[in-house]
């Protein structure tokens, strides 16, 4: 029984991975760049501090501490640029700026 459950979980996981939506060109371009976390911190301070706090520990917006443990790089990019979660505005930095911001977020 345990083997059957394990096999089912593996098969479902593989299917979900294969059926995931393709990455858009913006996300692909960001993921192909190396980010600078120091520059990413500057971008964070200019654009995110008001809601997420000086040290990303939450304010109006949620804490971003350990956010890369909870979300994939692609999902973090989508979260930033989509504006899907009000009151967070839609924000589309250049691919390099997003790569820098992503590298900073991954350090939190």
N, C-alpha and C positions, 0 to 999 in steps of 0.2 A: 504494500500500500504506500509506504513512504517513498519508494522508488518511483511509483506512478505519479505521485504528487510532484516530486522533484522534476521528473521529465516534463510534466505539464507546465510547470513554472518556467522551465528553460525554453520550451517551445513558444509559450506566450511571450516571453521576453524577446526572443529572436524575432517573432512576428511584429511586435511593437517597434523594434529597432528598424527592421526592414521597411515598415510602412510609415515611418516618421516623415513628416513633410520635408521637402528639400530646403536647404538654406537659401535665402534670398542673396542676391549679388552683394548687397551692402554688408551683410553678416559675413559672407565668405571673404570679402576683401579685408574686413577687420581682423578676422581670425588668421589671415595670412601675414599679418604685420606683427612686428615685435613692439610691445608697448613699454613706455618708460614710466614707472610708478611715481617718480618725482613730478614729472609733468602731469601725470594723472591726478596727483594730489592737488595741484594747482587748478586743474579743471574742476575737480570736486569742490574746492573752496569757492570758486566763482559761481558754480551752478547748483550745488546740492546741499551746502551747509545749512541754509535757512530751514530746510525741512528735515534733514537727516542728522543735524548736529555737527559741531566742529570735529568730533572724532568718530562720526558715523554711528553713534550709539543711540540714535533715534531722537525725535523731537515731534514734529507734526507727522513726518514720515517714519517708517519703521527703522529699527536698528539694522545696519548693514554689516555688523560684526559677524564674520563667518558666513557671509552670504554666498560665497563660492562653494561652500560645503552643501548648500541647499539648492543651488541653481547651477545649471551648466553655463559655460561661457556664452553659447548661442542664446540661451534664455535670458541671461543678464543683458545682453545687447538688445534683444527684443523688448525687454522691460523698459530700458532707458528710452528707446526711440519710438515706442508705440503710443504712449499716452493712454494705454488701456486701463490703467489703475488710477483714476482720479483720487486726489487732486494733483497727482504728478502730471506735469505738462508733457506734451510730445516734445522731444528734444533730439535732434539729429546732428551730432557733431561730425566733423570730417572723419573718415575711417581711421586716420592716425590718431586724432584726439580720442576717439572711442577706444582704440587699442590701448592708449595711455591710461584712460580712465579704468578700463577693464583690468589692466595690470595693477593699478592701485587697489581696486575693489578686491582682487584676489589676495592681497596682502592682509586684509582686515581680519 
